[in-house]
Structure formats: structure tokens, C-alpha cells
Amino acid sequence: MDLDSRGVPGGFIASTEFIEAAKAQAESLGFDPYKVFVGHPIQDRTDAEMQTLAEEAFEDILAMILEEK
């Protein structure tokens, strides 16, 4: 929230397991940051699978950085 108030673009990336938690936190804080969700789980993925997740999320992550909500 602090960075957003200073005009610094950002957000977060999390796995789909955390969609509801992110929604609850946003409601609690009264602040809805840009967010990108990728497939869950993460920890057991191979490097190739992680590369695929990153490639699939690239456009959304770029939009997050450029604040193109």
C-alpha cells in the first residue's frame, strides 16, 4: 500500500491456492493490489514446468509492472 501511494507500480504473484486468502486480505486492508495467480502447487515443479508457468504469466506480470490493470 505504501509503495502504491508513492506511485510505485507493483503487486504480487502467488499460486491459485491463495486466491481466497488474497481476496480476504484485500477486503481487510481496504486495498486491492494487482495480482497474478499461477498454477498450484509450485514446490514440486521441474525447472521446465516453472519456465512454462512464467511464460504463461508473462503478459499479466508485465501489465502489473506497467500498471495496465
N, CA, C and O atoms as a CHARMM CRD file, in Angstrom:
* protein
*
  276
    1    1 MET  N      0.83000  -1.18100   0.00000 PROA 1      0.00000
    2    1 MET  CA     0.00000   0.00000   0.00000 PROA 1      0.00000
    3    1 MET  C      0.87700   1.24800   0.00000 PROA 1      0.00000
    4    1 MET  O      0.58700   2.22500  -0.69000 PROA 1      0.00000
    5    2 ASP  N      1.94600   1.20000   0.78000 PROA 2      0.00000
    6    2 ASP  CA     2.83200   2.35000   0.86300 PROA 2      0.00000
    7    2 ASP  C      3.44500   2.66700  -0.49500 PROA 2      0.00000
    8    2 ASP  O      3.43600   3.81900  -0.92900 PROA 2      0.00000
    9    3 LEU  N      3.97400   1.65400  -1.16200 PROA 3      0.00000
   10    3 LEU  CA     4.57300   1.88200  -2.47300 PROA 3      0.00000
   11    3 LEU  C      3.53500   2.38200  -3.46600 PROA 3      0.00000
   12    3 LEU  O      3.81800   3.27600  -4.26300 PROA 3      0.00000
   13    4 ASP  N      2.35300   1.82100  -3.42600 PROA 4      0.00000
   14    4 ASP  CA     1.28000   2.25900  -4.32100 PROA 4      0.00000
   15    4 ASP  C      0.95100   3.73200  -4.09100 PROA 4      0.00000
   16    4 ASP  O      0.74300   4.48100  -5.04600 PROA 4      0.00000
   17    5 SER  N      0.90500   4.14300  -2.83700 PROA 5      0.00000
   18    5 SER  CA     0.59900   5.53900  -2.53000 PROA 5      0.00000
   19    5 SER  C      1.69300   6.48100  -3.02100 PROA 5      0.00000
   20    5 SER  O      1.45300   7.67600  -3.19700 PROA 5      0.00000
   21    6 ARG  N      2.89500   5.94500  -3.24200 PROA 6      0.00000
   22    6 ARG  CA     4.00900   6.74600  -3.75200 PROA 6      0.00000
   23    6 ARG  C      4.11400   6.68000  -5.27800 PROA 6      0.00000
   24    6 ARG  O      5.01400   7.27100  -5.87600 PROA 6      0.00000
   25    7 GLY  N      3.18400   5.95400  -5.89300 PROA 7      0.00000
   26    7 GLY  CA     3.17600   5.84900  -7.34500 PROA 7      0.00000
   27    7 GLY  C      4.09700   4.78900  -7.90300 PROA 7      0.00000
   28    7 GLY  O      4.38400   4.77900  -9.10000 PROA 7      0.00000
   29    8 VAL  N      4.56600   3.89200  -7.04300 PROA 8      0.00000
   30    8 VAL  CA     5.44600   2.80900  -7.49400 PROA 8      0.00000
   31    8 VAL  C      4.57100   1.61900  -7.87600 PROA 8      0.00000
   32    8 VAL  O      3.86600   1.07900  -7.02300 PROA 8      0.00000
   33    9 PRO  N      4.60300   1.20200  -9.13300 PROA 9      0.00000
   34    9 PRO  CA     3.76200   0.08300  -9.55400 PROA 9      0.00000
   35    9 PRO  C      4.23100  -1.22900  -8.94700 PROA 9      0.00000
   36    9 PRO  O      5.41600  -1.41400  -8.67000 PROA 9      0.00000
   37   10 GLY  N      3.31400  -2.10600  -8.75100 PROA 10     0.00000
   38   10 GLY  CA     3.67700  -3.40700  -8.20300 PROA 10     0.00000
   39   10 GLY  C      2.46200  -4.25400  -7.94500 PROA 10     0.00000
   40   10 GLY  O      1.35300  -3.93500  -8.37400 PROA 10     0.00000
   41   11 GLY  N      2.68200  -5.31500  -7.25300 PROA 11     0.00000
   42   11 GLY  CA     1.64300  -6.26300  -6.92800 PROA 11     0.00000
   43   11 GLY  C      2.30700  -7.52300  -6.43800 PROA 11     0.00000
   44   11 GLY  O      3.41100  -7.48200  -5.89500 PROA 11     0.00000
   45   12 PHE  N      1.63900  -8.64500  -6.62700 PROA 12     0.00000
   46   12 PHE  CA     2.26300  -9.89100  -6.19900 PROA 12     0.00000
   47   12 PHE  C      1.86400 -11.04200  -7.10800 PROA 12     0.00000
   48   12 PHE  O      0.87500 -10.98300  -7.83900 PROA 12     0.00000
   49   13 ILE  N      2.66300 -12.07300  -7.03500 PROA 13     0.00000
   50   13 ILE  CA     2.43100 -13.30900  -7.78400 PROA 13     0.00000
   51   13 ILE  C      2.30100 -14.41900  -6.75500 PROA 13     0.00000
   52   13 ILE  O      3.13600 -14.54700  -5.85900 PROA 13     0.00000
   53   14 ALA  N      1.26600 -15.20900  -6.88400 PROA 14     0.00000
   54   14 ALA  CA     1.04500 -16.33000  -5.96900 PROA 14     0.00000
   55   14 ALA  C      0.37300 -17.44600  -6.74100 PROA 14     0.00000
   56   14 ALA  O     -0.09800 -17.25600  -7.86300 PROA 14     0.00000
   57   15 SER  N      0.33600 -18.60900  -6.12400 PROA 15     0.00000
   58   15 SER  CA    -0.34400 -19.72500  -6.77600 PROA 15     0.00000
   59   15 SER  C     -1.84600 -19.64100  -6.49800 PROA 15     0.00000
   60   15 SER  O     -2.28700 -18.96400  -5.56900 PROA 15     0.00000
   61   16 THR  N     -2.60100 -20.33200  -7.31000 PROA 16     0.00000
   62   16 THR  CA    -4.06400 -20.28700  -7.22600 PROA 16     0.00000
   63   16 THR  C     -4.59700 -20.74200  -5.86800 PROA 16     0.00000
   64   16 THR  O     -5.74300 -20.45000  -5.52600 PROA 16     0.00000
   65   17 GLU  N     -3.79600 -21.43700  -5.11000 PROA 17     0.00000
   66   17 GLU  CA    -4.19600 -21.86000  -3.76400 PROA 17     0.00000
   67   17 GLU  C     -4.51700 -20.65400  -2.87400 PROA 17     0.00000
   68   17 GLU  O     -5.25200 -20.78500  -1.89500 PROA 17     0.00000
   69   18 PHE  N     -3.97800 -19.50200  -3.20600 PROA 18     0.00000
   70   18 PHE  CA    -4.08600 -18.32500  -2.35000 PROA 18     0.00000
   71   18 PHE  C     -5.07400 -17.26700  -2.85100 PROA 18     0.00000
   72   18 PHE  O     -5.06200 -16.13400  -2.36900 PROA 18     0.00000
   73   19 ILE  N     -5.91500 -17.62400  -3.80100 PROA 19     0.00000
   74   19 ILE  CA    -6.88600 -16.66100  -4.33200 PROA 19     0.00000
   75   19 ILE  C     -7.82000 -16.15400  -3.24000 PROA 19     0.00000
   76   19 ILE  O     -7.98600 -14.94400  -3.08600 PROA 19     0.00000
   77   20 GLU  N     -8.42000 -17.04400  -2.49500 PROA 20     0.00000
   78   20 GLU  CA    -9.37500 -16.63000  -1.45100 PROA 20     0.00000
   79   20 GLU  C     -8.67800 -15.86300  -0.33700 PROA 20     0.00000
   80   20 GLU  O     -9.23900 -14.90200   0.18900 PROA 20     0.00000
   81   21 ALA  N     -7.47200 -16.26600   0.03100 PROA 21     0.00000
   82   21 ALA  CA    -6.72700 -15.54700   1.06700 PROA 21     0.00000
   83   21 ALA  C     -6.39700 -14.13400   0.60700 PROA 21     0.00000
   84   21 ALA  O     -6.47200 -13.19000   1.39400 PROA 21     0.00000
   85   22 ALA  N     -6.03300 -13.98500  -0.65800 PROA 22     0.00000
   86   22 ALA  CA    -5.72300 -12.66000  -1.19700 PROA 22     0.00000
   87   22 ALA  C     -6.96900 -11.78000  -1.18300 PROA 22     0.00000
   88   22 ALA  O     -6.89300 -10.59300  -0.86300 PROA 22     0.00000
   89   23 LYS  N     -8.10200 -12.35600  -1.52700 PROA 23     0.00000
   90   23 LYS  CA    -9.36000 -11.60100  -1.52600 PROA 23     0.00000
   91   23 LYS  C     -9.69900 -11.13800  -0.10600 PROA 23     0.00000
   92   23 LYS  O    -10.07300  -9.98300   0.10300 PROA 23     0.00000
   93   24 ALA  N     -9.56800 -12.03700   0.85800 PROA 24     0.00000
   94   24 ALA  CA    -9.87200 -11.69200   2.24400 PROA 24     0.00000
   95   24 ALA  C     -8.92200 -10.61600   2.76500 PROA 24     0.00000
   96   24 ALA  O     -9.35000  -9.69500   3.46000 PROA 24     0.00000
   97   25 GLN  N     -7.64700 -10.72700   2.43700 PROA 25     0.00000
   98   25 GLN  CA    -6.66700  -9.73700   2.88400 PROA 25     0.00000
   99   25 GLN  C     -6.96000  -8.37600   2.25800 PROA 25     0.00000
  100   25 GLN  O     -6.88200  -7.35100   2.93600 PROA 25     0.00000
  101   26 ALA  N     -7.29500  -8.36100   0.97900 PROA 26     0.00000
  102   26 ALA  CA    -7.61700  -7.10200   0.30200 PROA 26     0.00000
  103   26 ALA  C     -8.82200  -6.43400   0.95700 PROA 26     0.00000
  104   26 ALA  O     -8.82100  -5.22300   1.18100 PROA 26     0.00000
  105   27 GLU  N     -9.83600  -7.21700   1.26000 PROA 27     0.00000
  106   27 GLU  CA   -11.02800  -6.67000   1.91100 PROA 27     0.00000
  107   27 GLU  C    -10.69400  -6.13900   3.30100 PROA 27     0.00000
  108   27 GLU  O    -11.18100  -5.08500   3.70900 PROA 27     0.00000
  109   28 SER  N     -9.85800  -6.88300   4.02100 PROA 28     0.00000
  110   28 SER  CA    -9.47000  -6.48200   5.36800 PROA 28     0.00000
  111   28 SER  C     -8.69700  -5.17100   5.36900 PROA 28     0.00000
  112   28 SER  O     -8.90600  -4.32100   6.23400 PROA 28     0.00000
  113   29 LEU  N     -7.80500  -5.00900   4.39800 PROA 29     0.00000
  114   29 LEU  CA    -6.96900  -3.81800   4.32800 PROA 29     0.00000
  115   29 LEU  C     -7.63100  -2.65300   3.59400 PROA 29     0.00000
  116   29 LEU  O     -7.19500  -1.50700   3.71100 PROA 29     0.00000
  117   30 GLY  N     -8.68100  -2.95200   2.84000 PROA 30     0.00000
  118   30 GLY  CA    -9.29700  -1.91500   2.02700 PROA 30     0.00000
  119   30 GLY  C     -8.40400  -1.50400   0.87100 PROA 30     0.00000
  120   30 GLY  O     -8.43600  -0.35800   0.42500 PROA 30     0.00000
  121   31 PHE  N     -7.62200  -2.42900   0.40000 PROA 31     0.00000
  122   31 PHE  CA    -6.66000  -2.17600  -0.67800 PROA 31     0.00000
  123   31 PHE  C     -6.58800  -3.42400  -1.53700 PROA 31     0.00000
  124   31 PHE  O     -6.34600  -4.52100  -1.03400 PROA 31     0.00000
  125   32 ASP  N     -6.79700  -3.25400  -2.82700 PROA 32     0.00000
  126   32 ASP  CA    -6.80900  -4.40000  -3.73200 PROA 32     0.00000
  127   32 ASP  C     -5.64800  -4.27100  -4.71800 PROA 32     0.00000
  128   32 ASP  O     -5.79800  -3.65800  -5.77600 PROA 32     0.00000
  129   33 PRO  N     -4.50000  -4.84200  -4.37800 PROA 33     0.00000
  130   33 PRO  CA    -3.33700  -4.71900  -5.25400 PROA 33     0.00000
  131   33 PRO  C     -3.48700  -5.55200  -6.52200 PROA 33     0.00000
  132   33 PRO  O     -4.31400  -6.46200  -6.58900 PROA 33     0.00000
  133   34 TYR  N     -2.68800  -5.23100  -7.50900 PROA 34     0.00000
  134   34 TYR  CA    -2.64000  -6.03900  -8.72400 PROA 34     0.00000
  135   34 TYR  C     -2.07500  -7.39100  -8.32500 PROA 34     0.00000
  136   34 TYR  O     -1.13300  -7.46900  -7.53600 PROA 34     0.00000
  137   35 LYS  N     -2.64100  -8.43400  -8.85900 PROA 35     0.00000
  138   35 LYS  CA    -2.16600  -9.77700  -8.51100 PROA 35     0.00000
  139   35 LYS  C     -2.19600 -10.68700  -9.72600 PROA 35     0.00000
  140   35 LYS  O     -3.04600 -10.56300 -10.60700 PROA 35     0.00000
  141   36 VAL  N     -1.25200 -11.59500  -9.74300 PROA 36     0.00000
  142   36 VAL  CA    -1.16900 -12.59000 -10.80700 PROA 36     0.00000
  143   36 VAL  C     -1.11200 -13.94800 -10.12200 PROA 36     0.00000
  144   36 VAL  O     -0.27600 -14.18300  -9.25000 PROA 36     0.00000
  145   37 PHE  N     -2.00400 -14.83100 -10.52300 PROA 37     0.00000
  146   37 PHE  CA    -2.01500 -16.17500  -9.94600 PROA 37     0.00000
  147   37 PHE  C     -1.55500 -17.18500 -10.99700 PROA 37     0.00000
  148   37 PHE  O     -1.94300 -17.11900 -12.16300 PROA 37     0.00000
  149   38 VAL  N     -0.72600 -18.11000 -10.55300 PROA 38     0.00000
  150   38 VAL  CA    -0.23000 -19.18800 -11.40800 PROA 38     0.00000
  151   38 VAL  C     -0.67000 -20.51600 -10.81400 PROA 38     0.00000
  152   38 VAL  O     -1.11500 -20.57700  -9.66900 PROA 38     0.00000
  153   39 GLY  N     -0.54300 -21.56600 -11.59100 PROA 39     0.00000
  154   39 GLY  CA    -0.97800 -22.88800 -11.14800 PROA 39     0.00000
  155   39 GLY  C     -0.31200 -23.35800  -9.86900 PROA 39     0.00000
  156   39 GLY  O      0.84000 -23.02900  -9.58400 PROA 39     0.00000
  157   40 HSD  N     -1.05200 -24.11900  -9.12200 PROA 40     0.00000
  158   40 HSD  CA    -0.59000 -24.68400  -7.84500 PROA 40     0.00000
  159   40 HSD  C     -0.47600 -26.19300  -8.03100 PROA 40     0.00000
  160   40 HSD  O     -1.27200 -26.76300  -8.77600 PROA 40     0.00000
  161   41 PRO  N      0.45600 -26.84800  -7.40300 PROA 41     0.00000
  162   41 PRO  CA     1.48900 -26.35900  -6.49200 PROA 41     0.00000
  163   41 PRO  C      2.72500 -25.85100  -7.24300 PROA 41     0.00000
  164   41 PRO  O      2.85600 -26.03000  -8.45400 PROA 41     0.00000
  165   42 ILE  N      3.61300 -25.22100  -6.49900 PROA 42     0.00000
  166   42 ILE  CA     4.84000 -24.67700  -7.05000 PROA 42     0.00000
  167   42 ILE  C      6.04300 -25.53600  -6.66600 PROA 42     0.00000
  168   42 ILE  O      6.87800 -25.85300  -7.51300 PROA 42     0.00000
  169   43 GLN  N      6.13100 -25.90700  -5.40000 PROA 43     0.00000
  170   43 GLN  CA     7.35600 -26.50000  -4.86300 PROA 43     0.00000
  171   43 GLN  C      7.81500 -27.78600  -5.55100 PROA 43     0.00000
  172   43 GLN  O      9.01000 -28.08100  -5.54000 PROA 43     0.00000
  173   44 ASP  N      6.93100 -28.53800  -6.13100 PROA 44     0.00000
  174   44 ASP  CA     7.32300 -29.80000  -6.75600 PROA 44     0.00000
  175   44 ASP  C      7.51400 -29.69900  -8.26200 PROA 44     0.00000
  176   44 ASP  O      7.67700 -30.71800  -8.93300 PROA 44     0.00000
  177   45 ARG  N      7.49700 -28.51300  -8.78900 PROA 45     0.00000
  178   45 ARG  CA     7.61800 -28.32200 -10.23700 PROA 45     0.00000
  179   45 ARG  C      9.05700 -28.45900 -10.69600 PROA 45     0.00000
  180   45 ARG  O      9.99900 -28.11500  -9.98100 PROA 45     0.00000
  181   46 THR  N      9.19800 -28.96600 -11.89600 PROA 46     0.00000
  182   46 THR  CA    10.52700 -29.02700 -12.50300 PROA 46     0.00000
  183   46 THR  C     10.88400 -27.64000 -13.02800 PROA 46     0.00000
  184   46 THR  O     10.02900 -26.75700 -13.10900 PROA 46     0.00000
  185   47 ASP  N     12.14500 -27.45800 -13.37900 PROA 47     0.00000
  186   47 ASP  CA    12.56500 -26.17900 -13.95700 PROA 47     0.00000
  187   47 ASP  C     11.77300 -25.88500 -15.23100 PROA 47     0.00000
  188   47 ASP  O     11.36900 -24.74500 -15.46200 PROA 47     0.00000
  189   48 ALA  N     11.55700 -26.89100 -16.04000 PROA 48     0.00000
  190   48 ALA  CA    10.80900 -26.70500 -17.28900 PROA 48     0.00000
  191   48 ALA  C      9.36600 -26.29700 -16.99700 PROA 48     0.00000
  192   48 ALA  O      8.82500 -25.43000 -17.68300 PROA 48     0.00000
  193   49 GLU  N      8.74300 -26.89700 -16.00400 PROA 49     0.00000
  194   49 GLU  CA     7.37300 -26.53900 -15.63800 PROA 49     0.00000
  195   49 GLU  C      7.31300 -25.10600 -15.09800 PROA 49     0.00000
  196   49 GLU  O      6.37000 -24.37100 -15.39000 PROA 49     0.00000
  197   50 MET  N      8.31000 -24.71500 -14.31800 PROA 50     0.00000
  198   50 MET  CA     8.35900 -23.34900 -13.80700 PROA 50     0.00000
  199   50 MET  C      8.53600 -22.35200 -14.94900 PROA 50     0.00000
  200   50 MET  O      7.94800 -21.27100 -14.93800 PROA 50     0.00000
  201   51 GLN  N      9.34500 -22.72500 -15.92500 PROA 51     0.00000
  202   51 GLN  CA     9.54000 -21.87300 -17.10000 PROA 51     0.00000
  203   51 GLN  C      8.20700 -21.67200 -17.83500 PROA 51     0.00000
  204   51 GLN  O      7.89000 -20.56300 -18.26700 PROA 51     0.00000
  205   52 THR  N      7.44800 -22.73500 -17.96900 PROA 52     0.00000
  206   52 THR  CA     6.14600 -22.65800 -18.62900 PROA 52     0.00000
  207   52 THR  C      5.19300 -21.75900 -17.85300 PROA 52     0.00000
  208   52 THR  O      4.49500 -20.93500 -18.44300 PROA 52     0.00000
  209   53 LEU  N      5.16200 -21.91500 -16.52200 PROA 53     0.00000
  210   53 LEU  CA     4.30300 -21.04900 -15.70700 PROA 53     0.00000
  211   53 LEU  C      4.68200 -19.58000 -15.88300 PROA 53     0.00000
  212   53 LEU  O      3.81400 -18.71700 -16.01000 PROA 53     0.00000
  213   54 ALA  N      5.97500 -19.31100 -15.88900 PROA 54     0.00000
  214   54 ALA  CA     6.45300 -17.93400 -16.05500 PROA 54     0.00000
  215   54 ALA  C      6.06800 -17.38300 -17.42400 PROA 54     0.00000
  216   54 ALA  O      5.62200 -16.24100 -17.53700 PROA 54     0.00000
  217   55 GLU  N      6.23800 -18.18100 -18.44000 PROA 55     0.00000
  218   55 GLU  CA     5.88700 -17.73300 -19.79100 PROA 55     0.00000
  219   55 GLU  C      4.39000 -17.45800 -19.91200 PROA 55     0.00000
  220   55 GLU  O      3.97700 -16.48900 -20.54900 PROA 55     0.00000
  221   56 GLU  N      3.58500 -18.31600 -19.29600 PROA 56     0.00000
  222   56 GLU  CA     2.14000 -18.13400 -19.35600 PROA 56     0.00000
  223   56 GLU  C      1.69000 -16.88300 -18.60200 PROA 56     0.00000
  224   56 GLU  O      0.69500 -16.26100 -18.97500 PROA 56     0.00000
  225   57 ALA  N      2.40800 -16.51400 -17.55600 PROA 57     0.00000
  226   57 ALA  CA     2.03700 -15.36300 -16.73500 PROA 57     0.00000
  227   57 ALA  C      2.71700 -14.07700 -17.18200 PROA 57     0.00000
  228   57 ALA  O      2.41100 -13.00900 -16.65200 PROA 57     0.00000
  229   58 PHE  N      3.62900 -14.15200 -18.14200 PROA 58     0.00000
  230   58 PHE  CA     4.46100 -13.01700 -18.52100 PROA 58     0.00000
  231   58 PHE  C      3.66500 -11.76200 -18.84600 PROA 58     0.00000
  232   58 PHE  O      3.96900 -10.69200 -18.32000 PROA 58     0.00000
  233   59 GLU  N      2.66800 -11.86600 -19.68900 PROA 59     0.00000
  234   59 GLU  CA     1.89500 -10.69100 -20.09800 PROA 59     0.00000
  235   59 GLU  C      1.20400 -10.04400 -18.89800 PROA 59     0.00000
  236   59 GLU  O      1.17900  -8.81900 -18.78200 PROA 59     0.00000
  237   60 ASP  N      0.64900 -10.85700 -18.01600 PROA 60     0.00000
  238   60 ASP  CA    -0.01400 -10.31800 -16.82300 PROA 60     0.00000
  239   60 ASP  C      0.98800  -9.65500 -15.88500 PROA 60     0.00000
  240   60 ASP  O      0.69200  -8.61600 -15.29600 PROA 60     0.00000
  241   61 ILE  N      2.16300 -10.24600 -15.74600 PROA 61     0.00000
  242   61 ILE  CA     3.20400  -9.66300 -14.89000 PROA 61     0.00000
  243   61 ILE  C      3.68700  -8.34300 -15.47900 PROA 61     0.00000
  244   61 ILE  O      3.88400  -7.37100 -14.75000 PROA 61     0.00000
  245   62 LEU  N      3.87400  -8.30600 -16.77400 PROA 62     0.00000
  246   62 LEU  CA     4.27800  -7.07600 -17.43100 PROA 62     0.00000
  247   62 LEU  C      3.21900  -5.99100 -17.23100 PROA 62     0.00000
  248   62 LEU  O      3.55400  -4.84100 -16.94700 PROA 62     0.00000
  249   63 ALA  N      1.96100  -6.35000 -17.37700 PROA 63     0.00000
  250   63 ALA  CA     0.87000  -5.39400 -17.15700 PROA 63     0.00000
  251   63 ALA  C      0.88200  -4.89500 -15.71800 PROA 63     0.00000
  252   63 ALA  O      0.61300  -3.71900 -15.46900 PROA 63     0.00000
  253   64 MET  N      1.19100  -5.77400 -14.76900 PROA 64     0.00000
  254   64 MET  CA     1.26400  -5.38400 -13.37200 PROA 64     0.00000
  255   64 MET  C      2.34200  -4.32400 -13.16800 PROA 64     0.00000
  256   64 MET  O      2.11400  -3.32900 -12.48000 PROA 64     0.00000
  257   65 ILE  N      3.48800  -4.52900 -13.75000 PROA 65     0.00000
  258   65 ILE  CA     4.60300  -3.59500 -13.60800 PROA 65     0.00000
  259   65 ILE  C      4.29600  -2.27100 -14.28400 PROA 65     0.00000
  260   65 ILE  O      4.67600  -1.20600 -13.79600 PROA 65     0.00000
  261   66 LEU  N      3.60300  -2.34900 -15.41300 PROA 66     0.00000
  262   66 LEU  CA     3.27600  -1.13600 -16.16800 PROA 66     0.00000
  263   66 LEU  C      1.95600  -0.51200 -15.72700 PROA 66     0.00000
  264   66 LEU  O      1.52300   0.50700 -16.26600 PROA 66     0.00000
  265   67 GLU  N      1.32100  -1.14300 -14.73200 PROA 67     0.00000
  266   67 GLU  CA     0.03700  -0.69400 -14.18800 PROA 67     0.00000
  267   67 GLU  C     -1.05600  -0.63700 -15.24000 PROA 67     0.00000
  268   67 GLU  O     -1.79700   0.34300 -15.31000 PROA 67     0.00000
  269   68 GLU  N     -1.16600  -1.66400 -16.05100 PROA 68     0.00000
  270   68 GLU  CA    -2.21700  -1.75300 -17.07300 PROA 68     0.00000
  271   68 GLU  C     -3.30300  -2.70100 -16.57900 PROA 68     0.00000
  272   68 GLU  O     -3.50900  -3.76900 -17.15600 PROA 68     0.00000
  273   69 LYS  N     -3.98100  -2.32200 -15.53800 PROA 69     0.00000
  274   69 LYS  CA    -4.98700  -3.18900 -14.91900 PROA 69     0.00000
  275   69 LYS  C     -6.16400  -3.39100 -15.82200 PROA 69     0.00000
  276   69 LYS  O     -7.10600  -4.09500 -15.46000 PROA 69     0.00000
